[in-house]
Each structure stands twice: as C-alpha cells, then as structure tokens.
Amino acid sequence: MNRSFMAKIAAAFVIILTLQTLLSGASFKEYFPKGYIDWTNGVINIAAREQGKSGKLQFGQAYQEAFAEAYKDYISKVKELINGLRVDEQTVAGQMLKDNTVLTSEVERLIERARFNKVQYGADGSATIHAILPLFGSQGIGSLLVSSKLGPAVVNEPVEKRNYINFKSELLRTPDGNLYTGLIVDARALNLKPALLPKVLDRKNNIIYGDSSGLAVDTARDRGTAAYVYSLDEARALKDRIGNHPLVVKAIFTSGAFQTDVILFNRDALILQQANNNLNFLKYAGVVFVLRGKN
C-alpha cells in the first residue's frame, strides 16, 4: 500500500464518541500542560498523544500499542492538572488528595470512567486522545472536592423562598425597582485567579459569600459556586445563573495566598450582605466573576 492510500485510511479512522456539547461561545480557559480548565462551562479538557511504532509493527497492533500509551499519558496529565486545581484561597486539590485515600479513590474512578470526546489515529501509527471531564455534576471531580471541603455544614435541603411583600429596602433593588437576582463581580482590574470555592469579602475581611453556611449542596455540586467569564456582556448572558437583574459590583483587591478571593467597597459589601440576609441568589450560587483579558 502506498502512503497516500494509508493516509486516507488513517484520516477516515477517527472514532467520535457521543458526548453532550458543553462548550459554546466564549469561555474563560486556564491552560495547563496538554489541557485546560474551562471555568465558564465547568469542564476539563485533556489531549494526550503517543507517536506510535508503525515502522516495526502491523498497523492494527501499532494502533493498539499507541492507544495504550496515549491512555497512560492521559491518566498522567489529568492527574497533574487536578493536583494543581485551586480549591480555595490556600488549598489546591493535590493537598486534599495527599492524605485522603477515599477521596483519591473517588477522583481516580471518575478519571478512569471519563468518556473520550475523540480518538484519532495517524498514518504513522500514532494515537491521540481528546477527553472532556465534567468539573461539576454527578460525575464532576470538582463536585467531589467541593463536597469534601465544605463538609456537612452545607445546607442539604432547598432554601425556602423569602416573602418580599413587606420588604422595602431600596438597597436590594435595581434603579427600575426590580429585586436583584444574582451577582456579577467585575475583577478585570485585578489579577484574580479562578477557584472552586472563591470568596467575597468586605474591607474587614469578613466573608459575605463563599463559606459553608447557607449554600445549597445540590447547587454547589451541580454547577459550582461561581462562573468565570471575560466580559460583562458574557456575564449577563448567564441568565440561568444570575437571572435578569444582577447586582454588579467592582472588586478593589484580591485576597488569599492564590489570589482567588475579592474584597469590595464598603457600600457594595453592605448591599451584598443585605442580599445575603434577605434574598436567595447567593445560596443558589448566583455569582459570576469577570476576569481580565484572555490568557
């Protein structure tokens, strides 16, 4: 067989496995060796490749060996990425997994059960694996880490809706008179880093959002405690998270060893504290952070 014919065969030999499309439009991506975390859509993307040995083996055997080696590379790279995943202001996932054999076993189970988005075989006998792992949801690695970090203090039952009939504070209303339905934190002037459990603080470092009290556990597991985007327009488009009338505040400082938390002006902190006391959007993680330009 000539190389042209084999190239056509290899090009056609692409296995596409079914996976719900999670990526749409612009999204905030944090890059690692051979992979990235999409913090807007909540997925981990990994690409692993093995060159192959087509010069010494039949193509079928070469592909099998290349795939086996690419799979080892995938396991290595996804573990490397997860170990460096920021959980909160001073913790990365690797620290949590180091001494917790049960949590480590659960994370490894999800890694091994991940479905490949695409497997490609080249004319040279190489194999490339493209894998997408959910960060949240029932099969989400981030969900395991969030649940382990927050512990039993997380509210397990849905938070009841407040009765707003007699609530008259103008602090919780838009200029049009609508109650705030979510929070957008504009941190584009800062070097804020994404994390699974970011916090919002006042000038005295009191936590307004991000600790274990009041969060609905199902929400924290299903979609995380916050989303990250590049612009205010992208933030406002996430209506399923923040509704139609979000409160928009500017972060003035970052906080924490990994710069994952934000500090607000006093008035914005007061409004957000009032919202936390009287509205529900923080309990259901109705929070989006806007970070500076694409990295």
Secondary structure, 3 states (H helix, E strand, C coil): CCHHHHHHHHHHCEEECCCCCCCCCCCCEEEECCEEEECCCCEEEEEEEECCCCCCCCHHHHHHHHHHHHHHHHHHHHHHHHHCCEEECCEEHHHHHHCCHHHHHHHHHHHHHCCEEEEEECCCCCEEEEEEEECCCCCCHHHHHHHHHHHHHCECCCCCCCCCCCCCCHHHECCCCCECCEEEEECCCCCCCCCCCCCEECCCCCEEECCCCCCEHHHHHHHCCCEEECCHHHHHCCHHHHCCCEEEEEEEEEECCCCCEEEECHHHHHHHHHHHHHCCCCCCCCEEEECCCCC
